[in-house]
Amino acid sequence: MKFAVLDFETTGTQSVGEIIQVGLAIIEEDRSVSRVYGSYVKPGTPIPPFITGLTGITDADVADAPELDEMMMELVPLLDDVVLVGHNVAFDFHFLQNALDRCGYLPFQGRILDTIDFLKICFPSLTTYQLGAVSAHFKLTHERPHQADSDALATALVLLKCLDELYSLPLLTIQRLNELFAGEDSDLAWYFDGLLHEREMETFQPEGELTFHRQLALAVGDWNELVPPREEGSGNPLENVSFEDYMAEVTVRLKDTLPQYETREAQEIMIGEVKTALQEEKHLLIEAGTGTGKSLGYLLPAIYHSVRTDQKVMVSTHTINLQDQLRERDIPLLTTVVPFPFKAAVFKGRGHYLCLRKFEHKINNKDFVGTREETLTAAQMLVWLTQTQSGDDEELNLSGRGGDFWESVASDTDSCLGRSCPWFRKCYYHRAKHEAGIADVVITNHSKLFADVKAGHQLLPAYEHLVIDEAHHLEDVAGKHLGMQMKYFTVAHTLTRLYKDSKSGQLPALRQTLQTSGSEQASEWSSVIDRIYPDLLTVKETWDVLSDKLFGLLPDRSDAAAGEAGQLVSRLHPGKKPRDWEELAALENTLNLSLSDIIRRGDKMLSEMRDTDSQSSSDSLVTDIGGLFKDLASIREQIRFFMSLNDENVVYWMEGSSNYRGKSLQLYAVPVDVSAQLKELFFDKKKSITLTSATLSVDKSFQFMIDNLGLGEAAEQERLMTALLPSPFNYREQALLVIPRDFPSVKGSVGDARFVDKLVHSLAEAAVATKGRMLVLFTSYKMLRQVYDPLKEALATEDIAVLGQGVEGGSRSKLIRRFQDSSAAVLLGTSSFWEGVDIPGDALTCLAIVRLPFQPPNHPLAEAKAELLQAQKKNPFMKLSVPQAVIRFKQGFGRLVRTAQDRGIVIVYDTRVIESYYGKYFLYSLPGPKMEHMLTDQMVPRIEEWLEGGIS
């Protein structure tokens, strides 16, 4: 087949707009690009500045261009007998049909394909489908993004890349893809049907290193074939090797592998401290700023200790991002530089791994929720199975409702058949568990650490030595896991997965299987299922009513400070239950009884089925339904725990959003103080725990962390070491912090007109001076919204884009990518941007902090902690609010300087840092930038002078 790849540049969106440029690339049947046609087109209206900014096409470019009908006379003959392709083809197709109609041609009747669908299916792990980024990823030349002929050629090359991939897949995968789309009346289905016929004619079929099992092609074999890193009986490679000799060898190899590698004082101190803590069985608090290289700082001693003593070291991170970075960047490096074989395994929570049994069941039965998106997700996964070694969902780019699809095929404890599963030896979760079992160092995350403790240490392999990275999050994560949190949808999803209507859900599927099974008890069991249906609907209705009534207790207005946009929060006190609570408690009681009844009858039926051997076709369903009944049982307990409101040491609160009302409800019950539990579960039990982060100290002291994490006793018994590492950067040269001392102050989370006006004016001036490249951190979403529009307007004439979190849509990572790709932009962010954002180099030159990041004192958890401190005769503001805010402030400051080459400016608009008695804690806690305060008017000239490397 012959493809014509089309791209239009236009003056506007789909519904309105004129074509200003066309590009068309023809791909012949032998898959060669035979020609690229391009032309400007003269529009009837001027080109908006935004489009010129995006495409570089100006009114002058199109002034002498052919009119639309002249261009169409050249284009139409090229569209004869082709398959039309586009990147997001609906857009270009809409303009094509419009132009054909306007110029008196018949509409295009041929087949239409979209390269985005092909990319999703063929390269399921791509992080973005944006054409420029994809071209860069495949190293395709794409010289002029957003110019039609260049875009058309780039799209054609991307299509060819996808076709190559499809031709390299095993025939079995193509057959399965074809089955998936077979029911659709779509051009994609037509394409796969044609591809299958073509592939079936070939005598030679690629199979690569793949394994074929139960009609699926996999990149993995059996996990029990994985061997330990060192053979048994081969002796210990570190038997007579001192730590110093080991490090000397590693350093030599590091210099060979990374020519730019240089030893850093801070990293060397860290390596020594971690080694001592492991060896002497002590706990260690160690603050290591940006640029220390702290992953190697703890991994190198951990590997030595683990291999030498034959005891596992567990490493825990807060974010999956850091876990993946360790796996993809640090571990491969260490494998080359450590002079003996060792193994480091990544082990995540179970829900991150695909359950092959569920996936097989889902695609064999086409158990889709009727959307095309689900079919595409299933197709992505079929191809991904031929690529993935880990079966970890973080490798997949699941769009839209892909997350719901994942939930239905993710591994979970309650529906695992263990050794009796036909997929057991291929199972991704058991592979990860086995790898963790034979590894020297296991990298997990804080959530899994606590899940393991709650499950009586059944999830992780046994360990006595632990390193906690991003340790400033430990207390929060502990609270969430040692308490409870539940969303409205936790309950709703579980109920609909059991029964949505008589056709969809696990129970109807089981009933259908029973009817064809011919088993004696089939009709008896079918009637049990029929009796459970109405009860499930009753539970759903009761839960909806209860959620709405609980939502009704939330305050009418949202104080935006307490959370993100439109988030409502309300605390419930054990002693003082709200009015009409009896009515809600009665609803919960009804819910509890109905659930108990359903679970009792359902479990009885399932155990009868398990005792009957003949039920093989429904085994898989029986297991999954059993799992869902276990979920219902835990939901029942959690709702009861929340509604009984009877534990004085627990903070109970609810959150919701005014837009989605009861459906947005979230219930929380978190221990006020987790220090005693952390002490008992971890610090008393484990031989050595190292806690590290860039932000653990406040005003050069670790006392805040020692108190909050339960390390007091360890400190008294001299089992606790602490270390504050020197910064590897020269902050006096690299960072200038300025405070406009006459800047107006603000009360609450909303700025008055004068404040907003001044702030916008000052930010705009600073942004011009730093040519965009500026990150502005807010503490309230409302204030971000107040600033967004006027700032955008102020910078429009300067060609500096303004991106706002929550205003633009798109995830945090998408916004950051847009910011980095843009030549000049200002990015406005709230809470989640204060940390974990890594923008090295020139993309970020200026960081503006609008307010000191105090947590809203009215947040239920902050409020309860303050009450506890007051009861202990301590000052909650100085003991809690200030230290928390200082740590957050240090995190925000850490966004600016990420490498030894970065230079930048921090503007703090909150004059409390120099006016209040506690301001000094903020400034003294920073790693020594140059600090100056001045009048607002003097700020921009000073910034310009400093950026030019002027007077220091």
C-alpha positions, -999 to +999 in steps of 0.1 A: +000+000+000+010+036-007+009+062+021+004+099+019+015+116+051-002+150+054+004+180+077-012+214+077-002+245+096-033+267+102-043+299+118-064+283+145-082+253+159-102+227+142-135+245+141-121+278+128-089+287+110-073+289+076-046+268+061-012+287+059+011+258+049+008+223+036+033+194+037+028+160+021+053+130+021+046+100-002+057+066+010+058+040-018+050+003-015+087-005-010+086+018+020+108+045+005+099+082+007+095+091-030+087+128-026+079+156-002+056+183-014+054+216+005+038+250-001+027+281+017-009+291+013-023+326+013-050+328+041-079+353+041-069+366+075-037+378+092-017+352+111-022+355+149+010+362+169+006+330+188+008+309+156+038+329+144+054+322+177+047+285+173+055+280+136+078+309+127+054+316+098+048+354+094+023+373+072+053+382+050+059+345+043+024+340+029+019+374+012+028+361-023+018+324-017-006+306-039-043+308-030-060+278-016-075+265-049-041+268-067-025+247-040-053+222-041-048+217-078-013+204-070-023+185-039-054+165-050-036+144-077-011+133-050-040+119-029-051+094-056-053+058-043-033+064-011-038+056+026-039+090+043-017+093+074-012+121+099+001+127+134-032+133+152-048+129+118-083+141+127-071+177+128-055+176+093-084+155+079-109+181+090-090+208+072-086+186+041-123+179+038-131+216+043-106+226+016-118+199-009-154+211-003-145+248-007-126+242-039-153+220-055-137+185-051-153+153-039-145+144-003-116+121+004-130+085+006-099+065+013-085+049+045-071+071+073-044+061+098-029+080+128+008+077+137-001+083+173-021+050+174+009+032+158+034+048+183+012+037+212+010+002+200+046-003+187+065+017+213+043+014+245+071+028+267+076+062+250+071+089+275+055+113+250+040+112+216+048+148+207+063+147+172+095+167+180+102+146+211+096+113+192+118+124+163+146+133+188+141+099+205+146+080+173+173+104+162+154+113+130+162+146+114+134+170+120+148+204+111+119+227+114+093+216+139+058+231+133+066+237+096+043+215+075+068+199+050+093+192+078+065+178+100+051+157+072+086+142+065+092+136+102+058+119+105+066+097+075+099+086+091+081+079+124+055+058+105+083+038+088+099+032+122+066+018+135+062-004+104+097-018+109+087-026+145+055-044+134+075-065+109+099-075+135+072-088+159+065-125+161+036-137+140+018-148+172+017-112+185+004-099+151-024-126+152-034-115+187-034-078+176-056-087+147-080-106+170-082-075+192-092-051+165-112-077+145-146-066+159-141-030+150-152-013+118-121+008+117-092+016+094-068+003+121-086-030+121-084-031+083-047-024+084-040-052+109-060-076+089-039-068+058-007-070+078-016-104+091-023-118+056+010-103+044+029-118+074+014-152+070+027-155+035+063-151+047+084-182+051+108-168+076+092-155+108+113-135+134+112-149+169+142-134+185+149-144+221+112-147+229+094-173+249+059-185+238+034-196+264-003-201+262-006-180+230+014-150+242+049-140+232+071-129+261+105-114+266+110-134+298+117-170+305+111-188+338+122-168+368+134-199+387+163-200+361+177-168+376+208-176+395+224-159+426+252-134+417+280-156+430+282-194+428+279-213+461+312-225+474+332-200+454+343-182+486+336-146+496+352-121+472+358-097+501+373-122+525+406-104+530+398-071+513+396-040+536+370-013+529+399+011+519+412-014+493+377-019+479+371+018+476+406+024+460+398-002+433+363+012+427+377+048+424+402+037+397+374+020+378+351+050+382+377+072+366+381+048+337+344+045+331+335+082+335+364+104+323+348+135+339+346+118+373+362+136+402+361+126+439+339+149+460+347+156+496+311+153+507+306+120+489+337+106+505+326+116+540+292+101+533+307+068+522+327+066+554+298+075+577+274+050+561+301+023+563+307+030+600+269+030+608+266-004+590+297-019+607+291-006+642+253-012+640+242+023+646+216+046+632+227+076+611+210+109+601+230+124+573+221+156+553+235+155+518+227+185+496+223+185+458+254+174+440+268+152+467+261+121+446+243+105+476+230+074+458+267+062+453+274+076+488+251+049+504+252+022+477+289+016+477+292+009+514+259-010+513+273-034+486+305-039+505+287-046+538+261-069+522+286-090+503+312-092+530+288-102+558+263-120+536+234-099+550+209-081+528+208-043+529+174-027+521+173+007+504+140+026+505+131+057+484+100+079+486+093+082+449+091+056+422+111+081+401+141+078+423+137+040+424+137+039+386+167+062+384+187+040+407+178+010+385+184+027+352+214+049+360+232+040+393+231+002+394+244-003+358+273+021+366+280+001+398+279-032+380+309-019+359+329-004+387+325-029+416+353-054+411+332-085+419+297-098+409+268-085+430+231-081+425+208-052+433+171-058+427+142-033+425+111-045+443+079-024+442+044-028+455+025-057+440+001-035+421+029-023+399+033-058+383+011-072+355-008-104+363-005-125+332-034-147+342-058-118+345-044-103+312-049-135+293-084-139+307-093-103+298-081-104+262-094-139+255-128-129+266-126-094+253-137-082+287-135-045+277-157-017+288-167-011+252-143+017+245-118+019+217-092+031+243-093-002+261-086-021+228-056+002+222-043-004+258-046-041+253-027-038+220+000-017+237+004-044+263+006-073+238+036-056+222+050-046+255+051-082+266+077-088+238+099-061+253+095-060+291+117-079+316+099-066+346+062-063+338+062-030+357+035-005+349+059+024+351+074+013+318+040+018+301+026+051+288-010+045+296-032+074+285-067+084+297-086+055+311-055+032+308-052+034+345-086+017+350-076-010+326-043-016+345-063-020+378-081-049+363-050-068+352-026-058+380-012-085+404-027-086+438-024-109+469-060-119+472-065-133+437-031-150+433-032-187+426+005-190+436+020-223+424-012-236+409-013-207+384-004-217+348+017-185+346+035-190+379+070-195+365+066-165+342+049-143+368+065-108+370+057-103+407+072-136+417+102-129+394+107-096+413+103-114+447+127-141+437+153-115+425+149-096+458+155-129+475+188-136+458+200-100+458+226-083+480+209-049+479+171-045+475+157-012+464+121-007+475+100+024+485+086+037+517+050+025+510+062-011+505+083-008+536+052-001+557+030-025+538+055-052+547+054-042+584+016-044+584+017-078+566+038-093+594+070-091+572+056-114+545+063-091+515+100-082+516+129-105+522+142-104+558+167-075+565+185-060+594+202-030+577+182-003+560+190+030+541+161+054+538+166+080+511+143+111+508+139+105+545+121+138+551+089+121+539+091+092+562+068+106+589+040+114+564+042+080+547+042+063+581+011+082+591-008+072+559+001+035+562-003+031+600-036+048+597-062+046+570-072+065+539-101+057+516-116+073+485-152+071+474-140+052+443-121+025+463-156+012+472-174+020+440-148+004+418-147-028+438-185-031+436-187-024+399-159-049+392-181-076+409-213-065+392-220-036+369-251-049+351-263-084+340-236-084+313-205-069+328-187-077+360-170-108+374-201-123+389-222-122+357-191-137+339-191-165+364-228-171+361-224-174+323-196-199+327-218-219+352-247-221+327-225-238+301-206-260+326-232-287+330-222-291+367-249-304+391-247-275+415-247-249+386-283-239+390-279-237+428-249-215+425-265-194+398-294-186+421-269-176+449-254-152+425-288-139+415-296-132+452-263-113+456-269-089+427-297-068+445-276-067+477-246-053+459-269-026+444-282-018+479-246-015+492-238+008+463-269+030+470-261+031+507-225+040+501-236+068+477-261+082+503-235+079+531-208+096+509-232+125+500-242+130+536-205+130+548-197+154+520-225+176+533-206+180+565-177+197+547-176+235+549-193+254+520-163+274+510-128+261+504-099+278+520-075+273+491-046+273+514-056+239+528-050+222+495-051+225+458-079+240+438-114+237+452-103+212+479-126+212+509-113+198+542-131+191+575-118+175+607-140+152+629-133+151+667-137+118+686-153+137+716-176+160+696-195+141+669-213+163+644-251+167+646-272+140+630-242+116+633-266+089+646-283+090+612-249+084+594-239+057+619-272+039+611-264+040+574-229+026+581-245-001+601-268-011+572-238-010+549-218-032+573-246-058+577-253-060+539-215-064+532-212-091+559-241-110+544-228-108+508-193-119+519-206-148+539-228-162+511-202-155+484-174-171+503-195-202+511-203-206+474-167-201+463-153-226+487-179-252+474-167-244+439-131-249+449-140-283+463-155-294+430-126-302+407-146-299+374-147-261+375-115-256+355-129-230+331-140-208+360-109-212+382-095-179+372-129-162+379-133-179+413-099-166+423-106-130+412-140-129+428-125-144+461-100-115+459-128-089+455-147-104+485-116-100+506-114-063+494-150-058+505-142-072+539-113-048+544-134-019+531-161-029+556-135-028+585-120+005+574-154+023+571-163+010+606-130+022+620-135+057+605-172+060+615-166+049+651-144+080+657-132+066+690-094+068+691-081+100+708-046+094+693-059+095+658-068+125+636-100+119+616-107+141+586-125+143+553-116+160+520-136+165+489-139+188+459-168+212+453-170+201+417-175+164+422-192+164+456-197+130+472-178+112+444-146+131+454-149+121+491-117+109+508-117+097+544-085+098+565-076+085+600-040+091+608-021+087+641-012+122+655+023+111+665+040+082+647+074+085+665+066+057+690+055+033+663+086+041+642+108+035+672+091+002+680+088-011+644+121+001+630+147+017+653+144-009+681+142-038+657+169-031+630+206-032+636+213-001+615+192+025+597+207+053+577+183+082+570+194+107+543+179+136+524+190+170+512+168+185+539+169+170+574+184+198+595+169+230+607+193+258+616+221+232+614+204+209+640+188+175+636+166+178+667+133+182+648+138+149+630+151+131+661+119+141+680+095+134+651+109+101+640+113+085+675+151+086+676+154+101+710+163+069+729+188+059+702+205+093+707+206+089+745+222+054+742+248+068+717+234+045+690+227+076+667+253+092+645+246+125+627+264+142+599+259+175+580+278+173+548+296+203+532+280+214+500+299+205+468+289+238+452+303+272+457+270+289+466+285+323+472+296+324+435+267+304+421+236+318+438+224+353+448+194+356+471+176+389+470+148+402+493+128+433+483+125+447+518+097+472+510+075+446+494+038+446+507+028+417+530-002+394+527-026+379+552-042+346+544-040+327+511-053+355+488-034+387+479-052+420+478-052+440+446-021+461+455-001+430+464-010+412+432-003+442+411+031+448+426+040+411+424+030+408+387+049+439+379+080+427+397+079+392+383+074+405+348+105+428+351+126+400+366+114+376+339+126+400+312+159+404+329+164+366+331+149+360+296+121+338+311+138+306+325+120+314+358+102+292+383+077+309+406+067+289+437+033+297+454+019+283+486-017+287+475-034+278+443-057+308+446-028+332+445-013+314+415-046+319+397-046+356+407-012+362+391-015+339+360-036+361+337-021+395+344+014+381+342+006+364+309-006+397+295+024+416+308+048+392+291+029+386+259+048+415+241+081+401+253+076+367+237+079+350+271+053+322+277+036+317+311+028+282+322+006+276+352+001+244+371-036+234+371-044+263+347-030+246+316-040+210+323-014+183+318+006+166+344+035+181+364+061+163+342+044+175+310+045+211+323+082+208+332+090+194+297+071+223+280+091+247+302+124+231+293+115+229+256+105+266+255+131+292+247+116+317+272+090+308+297+079+314+333+065+284+352+041+290+381+037+260+405+023+252+439+029+225+464+042+196+442+067+219+425+086+227+457+105+194+454+116+167+431+117+190+401+151+187+384+158+214+358+196+216+354+215+241+333+203+272+316+166+262+315+163+277+350+180+309+360+156+325+385+136+311+413+109+333+429+094+323+463+062+343+468+055+332+504+073+312+530+059+276+527+041+274+560+016+246+561-019+259+566-024+258+604-061+247+598-051+214+581-065+187+605-032+169+609-012+201+616-039+212+640-039+180+659-001+180+661-002+215+675-027+205+702-004+176+712+026+200+715+005+225+735-005+197+759+032+190+764+037+227+772+057+233+739+053+261+714+037+245+683+048+274+660+085+270+668+084+233+673+064+223+643+053+251+619+087+268+615+108+236+611+084+221+586+084+253+566+122+256+568+126+221+553+101+229+525+119+262+519+153+244+516+136+220+492+124+249+471+158+266+471+174+233+460+156+236+426+180+263+415+215+250+416+217+214+403+252+213+389+286+229+396+280+251+364+246+264+373+243+301+383+211+316+394+190+340+415+165+335+442+140+362+450+121+359+483+091+382+482+081+373+518+097+400+540+091+379+571+125+364+565+142+396+575+115+412+597+104+384+620+122+367+649+120+333+632+131+345+597+168+338+605+161+301+607+151+301+571+182+320+559+207+303+582+195+269+570+204+276+534+238+264+521+254+298+520+243+318+489+251+355+487+222+373+504+212+409+499+181+430+506+172+461+488+143+482+477+121+466+451+131+491+424+168+483+428+163+446+424+162+442+386+193+463+380+212+442+406+200+410+390+212+421+356+245+432+370+250+399+388+240+377+358+267+395+337+292+383+363+296+418+375+303+431+410+302+402+434 
